[in-house]
Amino acid sequence: MPALPAPKLELDQAVEPELDEAPKLIAALKLDYPAGKPRTISRYSVDLGTEWVIELPPGGVYGDVASKPDIVASWIGVPLERLTLRPVDGDLRKVVILVLNEGIYSRVPALPDPVEAAGRGVIPVGYDMHGHITEIPSLVGDTHMLIAGSTGGGKTEEMKWLAHFALVNGWDIVLVDGKGDGDFAYLAKVCLIYAEVPDRDEMVEIISRVEDEHMKRASANSASVAQGNGKLAHTPLLFIIDEVSTYTDEADTSKQKNEFKAKLKVASRKFRSSKILVALSTQNPKAEVINTSIRGNHRVRIALGCADSSQSDVILNKGTAKSGFDASKLPEVAGAAILQVKDRNREMRGFMVTDEKINAAVDARLNARRANENETVRMSREAYGEEEFLGTREFAERLRSLGVSIPETADDGAPGKAVSTWLAAGLGRSVPTVQNGRVRGRWLRDITAP
């Protein structure tokens, strides 16, 4: 196709009809509208560059133009990374073309203060092209979150930011790493529950344990309300399942898959009332993974780059791509995404929080916790040393060396019973043993959990 001359933009004024370049652009896109010709409504200089708005004739929709951004950029004569397209709210026949003076999302703001944001009842999730922070009302007690997109789109970074936000604000965290790639391993030290690629039965058990926490909170709320004191101010709990497709799409049998989905659906619906926020992520946005019931309970969604419009609609709801918000057509920038908050959409870029910043937040949480931990936790931590898991007999021997009265006997059960009794007396709760390989014992995090 021979190149057509680029428009000479007249800035800061409405365009005269005889100077209108919109029909030439539509011709370059090989579009034909029998009902009439497009027209340029306005063309202005704006903060980020040059913005012009064209109106398509009847039968035209935003997607006709947005589906060919490379041709639009070539015709105007700018690199693709300096072009953005968006629809006008409420009128999909109007297309806003913004030619940027600098690369898209090149204005990177400083990371916001999580404590200050939480104090205002919001959660920052990214920033817009102007470099302004994008915030959403706090999801706690209202709805849950879904983050999805193809590999490399920035999903893990968004989850890390969310975990960092929770850490700094003193929230409890339960984290399941369904990929098992260690991206969240350092968070294990501060999680109430941390698991890497648990099997389906273990995953159902983890949801059940969070459900037990919900029931305790609900019961406490009921008692407080009955006494005329209103609901209690429970600490928010962030429950992350990274790569939920491990359990919704890849189960060995449909029975296992359906059991998990049913458990998650019920839990998500109930958890909101006790300040438990569920955040699911997947790099496999298919209907088998993100079904209608999951979307229904996760009304805040972040759609990162994905393969095609159908995958974008799986994340955001059918028909969203045709309305001008298509995650398969996002700019080639890591973290670029479409944010949907209860069916309202806008584009943004997610934050990139460094591992050093997350690790500092983890250390701060550990230091604060250790400053207030009781003697039983302190002695357990000393007994474990650098270990994260100890078998019961080894734990008994180390406690004995620290002066704890643990009987030395040939009876294998006696030391175990003594350890269980000692922990229960000091913590006010039992710490069940678990199997780790061939050894039965306890994780330190289960002892030190608040």
Protein Blocks (a to p, Z undefined) as FASTA:
>chain_A
ZZdddddddehiacdfklpmklmmmmmnopacfkbccddfbdcddfklccddddddehia
fklmmmmmmlmmmmnopafklcccdddehiakbccddddfbdehklccddddfklmmmno
pacfbdcfkopacddddfehpaccdddddehilmmmmmmmmmmmmmmnopacddddfkon
opmmmmmmmgfbdcehiafklmmmmmmmmmmmmmmmmmmmmmmmmnonopaddddddddd
ehjllmmmmgfbfklmmmmmmmmmmmmmmmmmnopacddddfbdcfklmcfklmmmmmbc
cddddfblmlmmmmnoghklmnopafklgccdehiacddeehiacddddddddfklmmmm
mmmmmmmmmmmccfklmmmmmmnmmafbdcfklmmmmmmmnopacdddfblklmmmmmmm
mmmmmnopacddddehjaccddfklmmpZZ
